[in-house]
Amino acid sequence: MNASQRFHLGSTPSARLVLEIAILGTVILLLAGSAASAQGDDALIKDALSAAPPMIAKTAMVKDWNGTMLRKGSDEYVCLPTGPGQTGQRRKGADVPR
């Protein structure tokens, strides 16, 4: 296939279908990534709160390791999820001022 044939590929019905499928696939991946991020936050929150006693977990703020707030809290406790490179469950609650 030479350069002029590649340039005109979009004008054939089969090439147009391939292009439409590629665009649709890209849109689906972008939407799925957005939903996965929300689910990922929920998992991080659950992991962070798992180390706190129930009375603290009810009101603790949850942040990720970049300092992004994942859940607002109403008291002086901040919980963090398992850190990068750590395995297993560790104590992650901290009594620090907001």
CYANA upper distance limits for C-alpha pairs under 8 A (distance plus 0.5 A):
  1 MET  CA      5 GLN  CA      6.55
  1 MET  CA      6 ARG  CA      7.27
  2 ASN  CA      6 ARG  CA      6.97
  3 ALA  CA      7 PHE  CA      6.79
  4 SER  CA      8 HIS  CA      7.08
  5 GLN  CA      9 LEU  CA      6.88
  8 HIS  CA     12 THR  CA      8.15
  9 LEU  CA     15 ALA  CA      6.29
  9 LEU  CA     16 ARG  CA      8.37
 10 GLY  CA     15 ALA  CA      5.76
 10 GLY  CA     16 ARG  CA      5.78
 10 GLY  CA     19 LEU  CA      8.13
 11 SER  CA     15 ALA  CA      7.49
 11 SER  CA     16 ARG  CA      7.11
 12 THR  CA     16 ARG  CA      6.65
 13 PRO  CA     17 LEU  CA      6.71
 14 SER  CA     18 VAL  CA      6.82
 15 ALA  CA     19 LEU  CA      6.70
 16 ARG  CA     20 GLU  CA      6.65
 17 LEU  CA     21 ILE  CA      6.63
 18 VAL  CA     22 ALA  CA      6.65
 19 LEU  CA     23 ILE  CA      6.73
 20 GLU  CA     24 LEU  CA      6.60
 21 ILE  CA     25 GLY  CA      6.50
 22 ALA  CA     26 THR  CA      6.73
 23 ILE  CA     27 VAL  CA      6.82
 24 LEU  CA     28 ILE  CA      6.71
 25 GLY  CA     29 LEU  CA      6.69
 26 THR  CA     30 LEU  CA      6.74
 27 VAL  CA     31 LEU  CA      6.76
 28 ILE  CA     32 ALA  CA      6.53
 29 LEU  CA     33 GLY  CA      6.53
 30 LEU  CA     34 SER  CA      6.89
 31 LEU  CA     35 ALA  CA      6.91
 32 ALA  CA     36 ALA  CA      6.49
 33 GLY  CA     37 SER  CA      6.66
 34 SER  CA     38 ALA  CA      7.21
 35 ALA  CA     39 GLN  CA      6.84
 36 ALA  CA     40 GLY  CA      6.31
 37 SER  CA     41 ASP  CA      6.73
 38 ALA  CA     42 ASP  CA      6.97
 39 GLN  CA     43 ALA  CA      6.83
 40 GLY  CA     44 LEU  CA      6.73
 41 ASP  CA     45 ILE  CA      6.61
 41 ASP  CA     70 LEU  CA      7.15
 42 ASP  CA     46 LYS  CA      6.67
 43 ALA  CA     47 ASP  CA      6.62
 44 LEU  CA     48 ALA  CA      6.56
 44 LEU  CA     64 ASP  CA      8.07
 44 LEU  CA     81 PRO  CA      6.07
 45 ILE  CA     49 LEU  CA      6.60
 45 ILE  CA     62 VAL  CA      6.86
 45 ILE  CA     70 LEU  CA      7.35
 45 ILE  CA     71 ARG  CA      7.91
 45 ILE  CA     80 LEU  CA      8.42
 45 ILE  CA     81 PRO  CA      7.33
 46 LYS  CA     50 SER  CA      6.56
 47 ASP  CA     51 ALA  CA      7.96
 47 ASP  CA     81 PRO  CA      5.82
 47 ASP  CA     82 THR  CA      7.36
 48 ALA  CA     52 ALA  CA      8.18
 48 ALA  CA     62 VAL  CA      7.39
 48 ALA  CA     79 CYS  CA      5.87
 48 ALA  CA     80 LEU  CA      5.31
 48 ALA  CA     81 PRO  CA      4.40
 48 ALA  CA     82 THR  CA      7.26
 48 ALA  CA     92 LYS  CA      6.84
 48 ALA  CA     93 GLY  CA      7.90
 49 LEU  CA     57 ALA  CA      5.95
 49 LEU  CA     60 ALA  CA      8.44
 49 LEU  CA     62 VAL  CA      8.19
 49 LEU  CA     79 CYS  CA      6.76
 49 LEU  CA     80 LEU  CA      8.24
 49 LEU  CA     81 PRO  CA      8.19
 49 LEU  CA     93 GLY  CA      8.08
 50 SER  CA     57 ALA  CA      8.31
 51 ALA  CA     89 GLN  CA      8.04
 51 ALA  CA     90 ARG  CA      7.26
 51 ALA  CA     91 ARG  CA      5.59
 51 ALA  CA     92 LYS  CA      6.29
 51 ALA  CA     93 GLY  CA      6.88
 52 ALA  CA     56 ILE  CA      6.56
 52 ALA  CA     57 ALA  CA      5.93
 52 ALA  CA     79 CYS  CA      7.99
 52 ALA  CA     91 ARG  CA      7.93
 52 ALA  CA     92 LYS  CA      7.85
 52 ALA  CA     93 GLY  CA      6.19
 53 PRO  CA     57 ALA  CA      6.57
 54 PRO  CA     58 LYS  CA      6.78
 55 MET  CA     59 THR  CA      8.02
 56 ILE  CA     60 ALA  CA      6.28
 56 ILE  CA     77 TYR  CA      7.68
 59 THR  CA     73 GLY  CA      5.69
 59 THR  CA     74 SER  CA      5.96
 59 THR  CA     75 ASP  CA      6.64
 59 THR  CA     77 TYR  CA      8.30
 60 ALA  CA     72 LYS  CA      8.02
 60 ALA  CA     73 GLY  CA      5.22
 60 ALA  CA     74 SER  CA      7.10
 60 ALA  CA     75 ASP  CA      6.65
 60 ALA  CA     76 GLU  CA      7.63
 60 ALA  CA     77 TYR  CA      5.42
 60 ALA  CA     78 VAL  CA      6.06
 60 ALA  CA     79 CYS  CA      7.08
 61 MET  CA     69 MET  CA      8.01
 61 MET  CA     70 LEU  CA      8.26
 61 MET  CA     71 ARG  CA      6.05
 61 MET  CA     72 LYS  CA      5.43
 61 MET  CA     73 GLY  CA      4.28
 61 MET  CA     74 SER  CA      7.60
 61 MET  CA     75 ASP  CA      8.00
 61 MET  CA     76 GLU  CA      8.34
 61 MET  CA     77 TYR  CA      6.61
 61 MET  CA     78 VAL  CA      5.18
 61 MET  CA     79 CYS  CA      6.70
 62 VAL  CA     69 MET  CA      6.52
 62 VAL  CA     70 LEU  CA      5.86
 62 VAL  CA     71 ARG  CA      5.47
 62 VAL  CA     72 LYS  CA      7.23
 62 VAL  CA     73 GLY  CA      7.75
 62 VAL  CA     78 VAL  CA      6.04
 62 VAL  CA     79 CYS  CA      5.32
 62 VAL  CA     80 LEU  CA      6.42
 63 LYS  CA     67 GLY  CA      6.02
 63 LYS  CA     68 THR  CA      5.84
 63 LYS  CA     69 MET  CA      4.84
 63 LYS  CA     70 LEU  CA      5.69
 63 LYS  CA     71 ARG  CA      7.45
 63 LYS  CA     78 VAL  CA      7.48
 63 LYS  CA     79 CYS  CA      6.99
 63 LYS  CA     80 LEU  CA      6.05
 63 LYS  CA     81 PRO  CA      8.27
 64 ASP  CA     68 THR  CA      5.96
 64 ASP  CA     69 MET  CA      7.13
 64 ASP  CA     70 LEU  CA      7.25
 64 ASP  CA     80 LEU  CA      6.29
 64 ASP  CA     81 PRO  CA      6.96
 65 TRP  CA     80 LEU  CA      7.35
 65 TRP  CA     81 PRO  CA      8.10
 65 TRP  CA     83 GLY  CA      7.37
 73 GLY  CA     77 TYR  CA      8.13
 73 GLY  CA     78 VAL  CA      8.31
 76 GLU  CA     95 ASP  CA      6.65
 76 GLU  CA     96 VAL  CA      6.53
 76 GLU  CA     97 PRO  CA      5.89
 76 GLU  CA     98 ARG  CA      6.84
 77 TYR  CA     93 GLY  CA      7.39
 77 TYR  CA     94 ALA  CA      6.31
 77 TYR  CA     95 ASP  CA      5.26
 77 TYR  CA     96 VAL  CA      6.45
 77 TYR  CA     97 PRO  CA      7.77
 77 TYR  CA     98 ARG  CA      8.36
 78 VAL  CA     93 GLY  CA      6.43
 78 VAL  CA     94 ALA  CA      5.87
 78 VAL  CA     95 ASP  CA      6.93
 78 VAL  CA     96 VAL  CA      6.97
 78 VAL  CA     98 ARG  CA      8.09
 79 CYS  CA     92 LYS  CA      6.12
 79 CYS  CA     93 GLY  CA      4.75
 79 CYS  CA     94 ALA  CA      6.54
 80 LEU  CA     92 LYS  CA      5.83
 80 LEU  CA     93 GLY  CA      6.95
 81 PRO  CA     92 LYS  CA      7.07
 82 THR  CA     86 GLN  CA      6.83
 82 THR  CA     87 THR  CA      7.87
 82 THR  CA     88 GLY  CA      8.23
 82 THR  CA     89 GLN  CA      7.22
 82 THR  CA     90 ARG  CA      7.21
 82 THR  CA     92 LYS  CA      7.59
